[in-house]
Amino acid sequence: MSRPFQARQDSSPTASTLPRTQIVPYSGAIIFIGASTGGTEAIREVLARLPADIPPILMTQHMPEMFTGSFARRLDMLSKISVKEAVHGEIIEPGVAYLAPGHSHLQIKKRPTGGYQCELSRSVPVNHHRPSVDVLFHSAAEQVGRSAIGVILTGMGKDGAAGLLHMMQEGAWTIGQDQATCVVYGMPREAALLGALKEVVPITEVAARVLHRLGGGFHTHAEYPRV
């Protein structure tokens, strides 16, 4: 599989230094993460190991809506990247992780003018969950395809397994947390049983495997789409 994103060192401004009116929608590699029981610490572990110039990340964690805002703020304080609750219709940007709010499914959607945006929906629960990891992963398969990286972490049940298989079938790279480091080896196990995982690794190695798939030596600055 070819690597859809290649970071390199140069003197170009990063997304954080460009005026927002100059930033065009990101259209490269995108990372998708799903988790449930034990996922708050697992996600923290992954994000804390990622550099500030990482491509965009979309995440679904099973969590009541009164807690997702504070969880996003906590992750933001502990990470080099920016972390926030996703807002319906917002354009995704590199260096930002978008967390599904506890009241809505999170999906990614191509924009007619290029790039992608977040889409929220209060439609019926899927696998008894809203937000659902499957909803996020299916949208990744349909909208991003082989430029996506899917990560399924600790959690009870099967939410996300079918969506991750869909992602893999569309050419995405898929990673599952191993049994030894899961609080509950449910969602990754179901994904493994479906044959949806390209790699199975301990939680401490997930970030490194994501960076490897993005293209080797990650530098301080990445080349981002811009005007």
Protein Blocks (a to p, Z undefined) as FASTA:
>chain_A
ZZfbdcdddfbdcfklpcfklpccdfbdcddddddehklmmmmmmmmmpcfkbccddddd
dddfklmmmmmmmmmmmpmbdcddddehiacdehiacdddfkbccdddddfkgpjddddd
fbdceehiacdfklmmmmmmmmnmmmpccdddedehjehjlmmmmmmmnopacddddfkl
pfblcklmmmmmnopafbdcdfklmmmmmmmmnnpjadfbdcdddZZ
